[in-house]
Amino acid sequence: MKDIGADAVAVRTWFKEKKNTTYTSVTVDIPDAGAWIATVQDWMRRCYLTDQVLDARSQEAGVPKSMVINSKLPDPSAVMSGDFGEILTYFYQTLDLSKASTTVEVIGPKKWRLKEARTKAAPYSDVVQFVVPSWPQSSAEDQLFCAEVKTK
């Protein structure tokens, strides 16, 4: 989460869990969701495009940053909705994996940067993350987490 500028402490309060016997339902209160526009827009964009790449591409092409961003983000559609759900899951799962320890860094590839086409979903696992407590050294405590996301 650090690499996209997200504040894990603030984000943790957004997600409300309700555990059932076979699954956990996660919801977000309307006031929290309403605050997301100002809060998460840069975090979301950084899942597709880092600040450094955005600056470089804008300068190289001589175009406004908004044009570069529009060339990377999906159009409003099922793809955009799916990507949004995956990125929220990335945030949530990062918080869930790190809540036992504030010193554990959860890392993972931003697969949205690797899409073949912005109008298509990226294939394979929706969210992949690594918990490596002794980074950069490997250990028996290292873990790999994958998630398949369905959003409504």
C-alpha positions as CSV (number, residue, x, y, z in Angstrom):
1,M,0.0,0.0,0.0
2,K,2.9,2.3,0.6
3,D,3.9,2.2,-3.1
4,I,0.5,3.8,-4.1
5,G,0.4,6.3,-1.2
6,A,-2.5,4.6,0.7
7,D,-3.0,5.3,4.4
8,A,-3.6,1.8,5.8
9,V,-4.8,3.2,9.1
10,A,-7.5,5.3,7.5
11,V,-8.6,2.6,5.1
12,R,-8.9,-0.1,7.7
13,T,-11.9,1.7,9.2
14,W,-13.9,1.6,5.9
15,F,-14.4,-2.1,5.8
16,K,-17.1,-3.7,8.0
17,E,-17.0,-7.5,8.3
18,K,-19.8,-9.9,9.0
19,K,-18.7,-13.5,9.4
20,N,-21.0,-16.3,8.4
21,T,-20.4,-20.0,8.5
22,T,-19.1,-20.3,5.0
23,Y,-18.0,-16.8,4.0
24,T,-17.3,-13.3,5.2
25,S,-19.4,-10.4,3.9
26,V,-17.5,-7.1,3.7
27,T,-19.5,-3.8,3.4
28,V,-18.6,-0.2,3.3
29,D,-20.9,2.5,4.9
30,I,-22.3,5.1,2.5
31,P,-20.5,8.1,4.2
32,D,-17.2,6.2,3.8
33,A,-17.9,5.3,0.2
34,G,-18.8,9.0,-0.5
35,A,-15.5,10.1,0.8
36,W,-13.6,7.8,-1.6
37,I,-13.7,10.1,-4.6
38,A,-11.2,12.6,-3.0
39,T,-9.3,9.9,-1.1
40,V,-8.7,7.0,-3.4
41,Q,-8.6,8.5,-6.9
42,D,-4.8,8.8,-6.9
43,W,-4.4,5.4,-5.2
44,M,-6.6,3.8,-7.9
45,R,-4.7,5.5,-10.7
46,R,-1.4,4.4,-9.3
47,C,-2.5,0.8,-9.6
48,Y,-2.5,1.4,-13.3
49,L,0.2,4.0,-13.7
50,T,2.9,5.2,-11.3
51,D,3.5,8.9,-10.8
52,Q,7.0,8.5,-12.4
53,V,5.6,6.8,-15.6
54,L,2.7,9.3,-15.8
55,D,5.1,12.3,-15.7
56,A,7.5,10.7,-18.2
57,R,4.8,9.7,-20.7
58,S,3.2,13.1,-20.5
59,Q,6.5,14.9,-21.1
60,E,7.6,12.5,-23.9
61,A,4.3,12.8,-25.8
62,G,3.8,16.5,-25.0
63,V,0.3,15.9,-23.8
64,P,-1.6,16.6,-20.6
65,K,-1.4,14.0,-17.9
66,S,-5.2,13.5,-18.2
67,M,-4.7,12.1,-21.7
68,V,-2.1,9.6,-20.5
69,I,-4.4,8.5,-17.7
70,N,-7.4,8.2,-20.1
71,S,-5.3,5.9,-22.3
72,K,-4.7,3.5,-19.4
73,L,-8.0,3.5,-17.4
74,P,-10.9,1.3,-18.7
75,D,-14.0,3.0,-20.0
76,P,-17.0,2.8,-17.7
77,S,-18.2,-0.7,-18.2
78,A,-18.1,-4.1,-16.6
79,V,-14.3,-4.1,-17.0
80,M,-14.0,-0.8,-15.0
81,S,-16.4,-2.2,-12.4
82,G,-14.4,-5.5,-12.2
83,D,-11.1,-3.7,-11.9
84,F,-12.5,-1.4,-9.2
85,G,-13.7,-4.4,-7.2
86,E,-10.3,-6.1,-7.6
87,I,-8.4,-3.0,-6.5
88,L,-10.7,-2.6,-3.4
89,T,-10.0,-6.3,-2.7
90,Y,-6.3,-5.6,-3.0
91,F,-6.6,-2.8,-0.4
92,Y,-8.8,-4.9,1.9
93,Q,-6.7,-8.0,1.7
94,T,-3.5,-6.0,2.3
95,L,-5.1,-4.6,5.5
96,D,-6.4,-8.0,6.5
97,L,-3.0,-9.7,6.0
98,S,-1.1,-7.0,7.9
99,K,-3.4,-6.4,10.8
100,A,-1.6,-8.8,13.0
101,S,1.6,-6.7,12.7
102,T,2.2,-3.2,11.7
103,T,5.8,-4.1,10.7
104,V,4.8,-6.7,8.1
105,E,4.8,-5.4,4.5
106,V,2.3,-6.9,2.1
107,I,3.5,-6.6,-1.4
108,G,2.1,-7.6,-4.7
109,P,2.1,-6.9,-8.4
110,K,-0.3,-4.4,-9.8
111,K,-1.7,-6.6,-12.6
112,W,-3.7,-3.6,-13.9
113,R,-0.4,-2.1,-15.1
114,L,0.1,-5.3,-17.2
115,K,-3.2,-5.4,-19.1
116,E,-3.1,-6.2,-22.8
117,A,-6.0,-3.8,-23.5
118,R,-7.7,-1.3,-21.3
119,T,-11.1,-2.5,-22.5
120,K,-10.5,-6.1,-21.4
121,A,-10.1,-7.7,-18.0
122,A,-6.6,-8.9,-17.1
123,P,-6.5,-12.7,-17.2
124,Y,-5.8,-15.1,-14.3
125,S,-5.8,-14.4,-10.6
126,D,-7.5,-11.1,-9.7
127,V,-5.3,-10.3,-6.7
128,V,-1.9,-11.8,-5.9
129,Q,0.0,-10.7,-2.8
130,F,3.0,-11.8,-0.8
131,V,3.7,-11.5,2.9
132,V,7.4,-11.6,3.4
133,P,8.1,-10.8,7.1
134,S,11.9,-10.9,6.8
135,W,12.1,-9.0,3.5
136,P,14.4,-9.2,1.6
137,Q,15.4,-12.5,3.2
138,S,13.1,-15.5,2.5
139,S,11.8,-17.5,5.5
140,A,9.4,-20.3,6.4
141,E,6.9,-17.5,7.4
142,D,6.6,-16.2,3.8
143,Q,3.1,-16.5,2.4
144,L,1.4,-16.2,-1.0
145,F,-2.3,-15.1,-1.2
146,C,-4.5,-15.1,-4.3
147,A,-8.1,-13.9,-4.6
148,E,-10.8,-14.3,-7.2
149,V,-13.1,-11.3,-6.9
150,K,-16.8,-11.0,-7.7
151,T,-18.4,-7.6,-7.1
152,K,-21.9,-6.3,-7.2
